[in-house]
Amino acid sequence: MLERRRSDSQPGFGVVKLGWVTRNQHEEIAVQMETSIWVQVRPENTAPTAA
C-alpha cells in the first residue's frame, strides 16, 4: 500500500493506492505497476478481526 485517503465527497468510501514490482532472475525490474482502488471504509473504532 502506497497511500490511502478518505473521499471528501463520499464519507463512507476512500481510495487506496497499491504498487507492485516484479523482478527477473537478475534482480532487474521487469514490471512496475501502481493502481488505485475505491473501497468502503470500516466504521470508526472498529478493529479488524482474524478470519
N, C-alpha and C positions, 0 to 999 in steps of 0.2 A: 504494500500500500504506500503510495507516494504522498497522497494528501486526501483530506476529507473535509467537507463543509456542508452545513445545513442550507437548504434552499431558503432564500428570502421570500419568495412568492408562495411557496407551498411548505408550511411549517412542519408537516409530518414526513417530509422527504429530504433527501440530501444527495450529494454527488460524491462518489469515491473514485479517485484516480489510481489505477493499478498499472504496474510496469513489469515486464518480463525481459530477461536477457538469456539467449541461448548461445552457448559457445561450442566450437568444434573441437576436434581432438587435439588441436594445437593451442587451446585456450583463447583463440581469437573470437571476437564477437561475430556470430553468424546471423543472428536475428535479434533485433531490439524493437520492442513494441510498448506503447502506452495506450491505455484506453480509459474512458470514463464511463461509469455506470450510475444509473438512477436507482436509489434504494429507499425503502421505507425505513425510518429511524425507529429505534426502540423508545418506548415511553421513558421519561426521566426517572431516575432512581431504580431502574430495572437492570439487575445484573444478569449476564448470560449464564445459562445452565448447561451442564455437561449432558451430552446425548447418550 
